[in-house]
Amino acid sequence: MKIAICGGTGFIGQSLIKHWTTQGHHIVIITRKIPSNPTFHEHLEYLTWDQINHHPESLENLDALVNLAGASLSQRWTKQAKKRIMESRLTTVSSVRKLISQLKKKPAVVIQASAIAIYGTSLDETFDEHSQTRVMDFPSGVVQQWEDAADSIPDVRLVKLRISVVLGNDGGAYPMMRLPFRLGVGGRIGSGQQWMSWIHISDMVRLIDFCILNPNIEGPVNASASQPVTNDQFGKAVAAIHNKPYWFPLPSFLLKGIVGELSLILLKGQRVIPSKALEHGFVFTYPEIKGALQDLK
């Protein structure tokens, strides 16, 4: 297959590239500028948005396009940061929409990154792809506008991949999440009862591949393992894997003082179930947190 990736230099994108180039697929990384130290591979090429704007025909005959681009939420949410987070997502979706409209032969599918924040937060509700979305805070508002923009991409099968916390050693949040435990000062965050929906990076890659290859999958797809955990369960599992104590709680007020409004991500959560993936026969390699963390040890 010929697959284009927007945001291919990020954590998930790099894992996808390793997976697909090994399988012999041709990958086009779409980026604002070519990296100073790009990865070289016979099945890998880089194109800038400026090049594509001048020559959209260079992306004819794509089998799929995966859009993972967007500024990280893991930063203090100043007014400028919020603007950057929102604009980075909407601008790339707009560019993808323009590109698709210009192609004579359109890709069979667009995989558009989204996030489980779209469901809002709850301690007692369980969400799947049929659940109502709701804007409760900054993250949910960002994702709602992100998905609304993606819905305007024309004439393709659109999969809106609602991504949970992706666990891996080479990027994402997990290396920082486990650091306190490795230092022997890990414990629950806030009450510890908030839900954490998660997915192992290898299952993340396999799920994207699964969505591309299965023509019956479209619309929202929850990219989360089948067994979410509470923050307390997660912390105890990390501590046990690394043979460290679980004893040093981080109070809510202290976390809010350190990272500000960003603390919403850690202090509130959602129990999200991947109903659509399971209904279509996807099998998770790591459905349980202990197995996932053991693999990442």
C-alpha positions in Angstrom: 0.0 0.0 0.0 0.9 3.6 -0.4 0.1 5.5 2.9 0.6 9.1 3.8 1.0 10.2 7.4 0.6 13.7 8.8 2.4 13.9 12.1 4.7 11.1 11.1 7.6 12.4 13.2 5.7 11.9 16.5 5.5 9.0 18.9 2.6 7.1 17.2 3.7 8.1 13.7 7.2 6.7 14.2 5.8 3.4 15.4 3.5 3.2 12.4 6.4 3.9 10.0 8.5 1.1 11.6 5.6 -1.3 11.3 4.6 -0.5 7.7 8.1 -0.2 6.2 8.9 -3.6 7.6 5.8 -4.9 5.8 7.0 -3.3 2.5 4.4 -0.5 2.3 5.4 2.8 0.8 5.1 5.6 3.3 4.9 9.4 2.6 5.5 11.6 5.6 3.7 15.0 5.2 5.4 17.7 7.3 5.8 21.4 7.6 9.5 21.0 7.0 11.9 18.2 6.4 13.6 17.1 9.6 17.3 17.9 9.9 18.1 14.2 10.5 15.4 12.3 8.6 15.0 8.5 8.7 16.2 7.0 5.5 14.5 3.9 4.1 13.8 2.7 0.5 10.0 2.7 1.2 10.0 6.1 2.9 9.8 9.7 1.5 9.1 13.2 2.9 6.9 15.9 1.4 6.3 19.3 2.8 2.9 21.0 2.7 4.4 23.6 0.5 5.4 21.0 -2.0 2.0 19.4 -1.9 0.2 22.7 -2.4 2.2 23.2 -5.6 2.0 19.6 -6.7 -1.0 17.8 -5.2 -0.7 15.2 -7.9 2.3 13.8 -6.1 -0.1 12.1 -3.7 -2.3 10.5 -6.3 -3.0 6.7 -5.8 -2.8 6.8 -2.1 -4.5 3.8 -0.4 -4.8 5.7 2.9 -4.0 8.9 4.7 -3.4 9.0 8.5 -3.6 12.4 10.2 -2.0 12.5 13.6 -0.8 16.1 13.5 -1.5 18.5 16.4 0.4 20.3 19.2 0.7 18.3 22.4 -1.7 18.9 25.2 1.1 18.3 27.7 2.1 21.9 28.3 0.8 24.6 30.6 -2.5 25.8 29.0 -1.8 29.5 28.7 -4.0 31.6 26.4 -1.3 31.3 23.7 -0.9 27.6 24.2 -4.6 26.9 23.9 -4.7 28.9 20.6 -1.7 26.9 19.3 -3.3 23.6 20.3 -6.5 24.4 18.6 -5.1 25.9 15.5 -2.6 23.2 14.9 -5.4 20.6 14.7 -7.8 22.7 12.6 -5.2 23.9 10.2 -4.0 20.4 9.4 -7.5 19.0 8.9 -8.2 21.9 6.6 -5.1 21.1 4.6 -6.1 17.4 4.4 -9.6 18.4 3.2 -8.1 20.6 0.5 -5.7 17.9 -0.6 -8.4 15.2 -0.8 -10.7 17.5 -2.9 -7.8 18.0 -5.4 -7.0 14.4 -5.9 -8.5 12.6 -8.9 -8.1 9.2 -7.3 -8.9 9.7 -3.6 -7.6 7.4 -0.9 -10.0 4.7 0.3 -9.8 5.9 3.8 -8.7 8.8 6.0 -7.8 7.9 9.6 -8.2 11.1 11.6 -6.8 11.3 15.1 -9.2 12.4 17.8 -9.3 11.8 21.6 -11.5 10.2 24.2 -11.8 13.6 25.9 -14.8 14.2 23.6 -17.0 12.2 26.1 -16.3 14.5 28.9 -15.3 13.2 32.4 -17.0 10.9 34.8 -16.2 8.7 37.8 -19.2 6.4 37.3 -20.2 6.4 33.6 -18.9 4.1 30.9 -18.5 5.4 27.4 -18.4 3.7 24.0 -18.8 4.9 20.4 -22.6 5.2 20.8 -22.3 7.5 23.9 -23.2 11.2 23.6 -20.3 13.6 23.2 -20.2 16.7 25.5 -18.1 19.8 25.9 -17.2 20.1 29.6 -13.7 21.7 29.5 -10.9 22.8 27.2 -9.9 19.2 26.0 -13.4 18.2 25.2 -14.0 21.4 23.3 -10.9 21.0 21.3 -11.8 17.5 20.3 -15.4 18.4 19.4 -14.2 21.1 17.0 -11.5 18.7 15.7 -14.0 16.1 14.8 -16.5 18.6 13.4 -13.8 19.8 11.0 -12.9 16.3 10.0 -16.5 15.6 9.1 -16.1 18.0 6.1 -13.4 15.8 4.5 -15.1 14.8 1.2 -15.8 11.5 -0.6 -13.7 9.1 1.6 -14.4 6.6 4.3 -13.5 8.6 7.5 -12.4 6.9 10.7 -12.2 9.2 13.7 -9.8 7.5 16.1 -10.5 8.5 19.6 -7.2 7.9 21.3 -6.7 7.2 25.0 -3.4 7.3 26.9 -0.9 5.4 24.7 1.7 3.4 26.7 5.2 3.0 25.2 8.8 3.5 26.1 9.8 5.8 23.2 7.4 8.7 23.7 4.0 9.7 25.0 3.1 10.2 28.6 4.2 6.9 30.1 8.0 7.5 30.6 7.1 10.5 32.8 4.2 8.7 34.5 6.4 5.9 35.7 9.4 8.1 36.7 8.2 8.8 40.3 7.7 5.0 40.8 11.3 4.3 39.6 12.5 6.9 42.0 10.5 5.2 44.8 8.1 8.1 45.4 5.1 6.9 43.4 1.5 6.9 44.6 -2.0 7.9 43.7 -2.8 11.2 42.1 -5.7 13.0 43.8 -8.4 10.6 45.0 -7.0 7.8 42.8 -10.6 6.9 41.8 -10.5 8.7 38.4 -10.5 6.4 35.4 -7.7 6.0 33.1 -8.4 4.5 29.6 -5.2 3.3 27.9 -3.7 1.3 25.0 -0.3 -0.3 24.4 1.6 1.3 21.5 1.7 -2.0 19.6 -2.1 -2.3 19.8 -2.4 1.3 18.8 -0.4 0.6 15.6 -2.3 -2.7 15.0 -5.7 -1.0 15.4 -4.8 1.7 12.9 -3.8 -1.0 10.4 -7.0 -2.9 11.2 -9.1 0.2 10.5 -7.4 0.7 7.2 -7.9 -2.8 6.0 -11.5 -3.3 7.2 -13.8 -1.4 4.8 -16.8 -1.8 7.2 -15.3 0.4 9.9 -16.0 4.1 9.8 -16.9 7.0 12.1 -15.7 7.1 15.7 -13.4 4.3 16.9 -12.2 4.2 20.5 -8.5 3.4 20.6 -8.4 2.1 24.2 -7.8 -1.3 25.7 -10.8 -3.4 26.8 -10.0 -3.1 30.5 -9.6 0.5 31.7 -8.2 1.1 35.2 -8.4 3.7 38.0 -5.5 5.8 38.7 -5.0 3.9 41.9 -5.0 0.5 40.1 -2.6 1.9 37.5 -0.2 3.2 40.1 -0.2 0.0 42.1 0.5 -2.0 38.9 3.5 0.3 38.0 4.9 0.0 41.5 4.6 -3.8 41.5 6.2 -4.2 38.1 9.2 -2.2 39.2 9.3 -3.6 42.8 8.9 -0.2 44.3 6.7 1.1 47.1 3.3 2.7 46.5 3.0 5.3 49.2 3.5 8.9 48.2 0.1 10.5 47.1 0.1 13.7 45.1 -2.7 15.9 46.4 -4.9 17.6 43.9 -4.1 21.1 45.1 -0.4 20.5 44.7 -0.8 19.2 41.1 -3.0 22.1 40.2 -0.3 24.5 41.5 2.4 22.8 39.5 0.8 22.4 36.1 -2.3 24.6 36.3 -5.4 23.7 34.2 -3.5 20.8 32.6 -4.1 18.9 35.9 -7.6 18.2 34.5 -6.1 15.4 32.4 -4.7 13.6 35.5 -7.4 14.4 38.0 -10.4 13.5 35.9 -10.9 10.7 33.4 -13.3 8.5 31.5 -14.0 4.8 31.5 -14.0 4.1 27.7 -14.7 0.7 26.1 -13.6 -0.1 22.5 -16.9 -1.5 21.4 -16.5 -1.0 17.7 -13.1 -2.6 17.4 -14.3 -5.6 19.4 -17.5 -5.9 17.4 -15.4 -6.1 14.2 -13.1 -8.8 15.6 -10.0 -6.8 16.7 -8.1 -8.8 19.3 -5.9 -6.8 21.8 -2.4 -8.2 22.4 -2.5 -6.3 25.7 -6.0 -6.1 27.1 -4.9 -6.0 30.8 -2.6 -3.3 32.3 -0.3 -5.8 34.0 0.7 -7.5 30.8 1.1 -4.2 29.0 3.4 -2.8 31.8 5.4 -6.0 32.0 6.1 -5.8 28.3 7.3 -2.2 28.7 9.5 -2.9 31.7 
